[in-house]
Amino acid sequence: MIHYQNSKDLSAGDLSLVFANSGIKRPYQDLDRLQKMIDNADIIISAWDGDKLVGIARAITDYAYCCYLSDLAVDHEYQKLGIGKTLVEQLKHTLGDEVSLVLLSAPSAVDYYPRIGFTHHDKCYFIARER
C-alpha cells in the first residue's frame, strides 16, 4: 500500500535512489547537492511503499500565485500505478486554487503531462545551468 506525505523528512540517499531508478535526469550521485534540493524546496510530497521512497514531487512556490514543479519522479517499478498523478493532485490540494502549477518537461515525458491535467504552453524561456 502506497502512502503519501507532505514533508521534507527524507534523506539525500532516498532521493538519490528514486532519481536513479526513475529515469529523471538529476545529479543523483551528488548527495550534498541533493540535500540542498531538499532543504530549499518549499513543498515535497513523497510516495512511500513501507519505508522505501518510490516517488517525489518537489516544488518551489510563493503560495499565492505560482508554483514551479521542479521534480516529479517515480521509481520505474512503481510507474503506471497512478503515483505521479496522485503526487500532483496532492501538490495542487496543498497549493489551493489561486496558485498555477508550471513545469519544464523532459522530452520523454511530454505526452504524460497532458494526461494528468497539464496544458501545453509554448512560451517558455530559460537560461540553462552550467553544471
BAMI-682868 format. One record per residue (C-alpha): residue in one letter; x, y, z. Coordinates in pm, whole numbers, plus 50000, padded with zeros to 5 digits. Each point is the difference from the previous one (the first is absolute). Layout:
BEGIN
aXYZ;...
! end
This chain:
BEGIN
m500005000050000;i501465033749894;h499765028250251;y500685036749936;q501415027350217;n500555037449976;s503355003050175;k503695005649943;d500644969850221;l502084980049754;s503694995149946;a502195009549708;g500684962649965;d496284992649962;l499665027949744;s503084987349816;l498504965249964;v496635012249872;f501725023049748;a502344972249884;n497144974949972;s497525023149829;g501915010549691;i499835037450086;k503215018549916;r501225013050337;p503445000050169;y499024969650207;q503614992050091;d500585034650159;l498494995350347;d501015034750122;r498175016149709;l496964977750056;q499915010450366;k499925036549889;m497134991249766;i498094985350296;d500855028050243;n499075028249763;a496784985949855;d496785015750119;i497924968449962;i500974963649973;i497254974449952;s501394965050018;a498634965249930;w501144970850215;d499654962449981;g500674992050363;d503305017250073;k501065001449632;l499695033449820;v498394992249663;g498915034349876;i500585037150053;a498505033349902;r502365028350099;a498835035849951;i500905036650049;t497125024450062;d498855033450139;y496734983550113;a498075028949846;y500344999849622;c502444975149852;c501714966950075;y502834984249804;l499964962050009;s503704993449982;d499954962150034;l497374973749937;a501624965850017;v498684964950058;d502144968850028;h499704978949680;e498604970650201;y497115021950115;q499195018949680;k496574996749837;l498314995850338;g498705035850026;i502685011150246;g501195029749792;k496445011949950;t499274996650373;l503165019450087;v498865028549774;e496454998950139;q501335002350356;l502295028649901;k497065018649840;h497904994250313;t502785014250218;l500325030749775;g496315007949970;d498155013949700;e501765034049976;v503404985449909;s500974989149649;l502264969849963;v502745001449736;l502824976749898;l502554993149730;s499544965649850;a502714976349894;p499554990649633;s499114964450102;a497125012150223;v498215025149775;d497154975649932;y499554992050369;y499185034350140;p496855006849794;r498624966750126;i500165012350359;g498465034249939;f502815022749877;t499505022549698;h502885004649754;h501355035449975;d502555010049737;k501255032350157;c502724988150235;y503455015350030;f502924989350215;i503715004350055;a501544965650040;r502154990850300;e503704997349932;r500444967050184;
! end
